[in-house]
């Protein structure tokens, strides 16, 4: 069984990522109407697609330098 993905809604998650539904659809290789249809169907695969997209778009966290690390 998969872990649940926590966010209010897909549109709000896209807003948090600062992309439009049209941009998200293009990144996922979907038409806008196909993407909005998937959002409306509320299937788990759509949530996983958004989860993957969020991980792809978010900036990586900078690595912490160790105190004695040489440059």
Buried (B, 14 or more C-beta within 10 A) or exposed (E): EEEEEEEEEBBEBBEEBEBEBEBBBBBBEBEBEEBBEBBEEEEEEBBEBBBEBBEEBEEEEEEEEEEEEEE
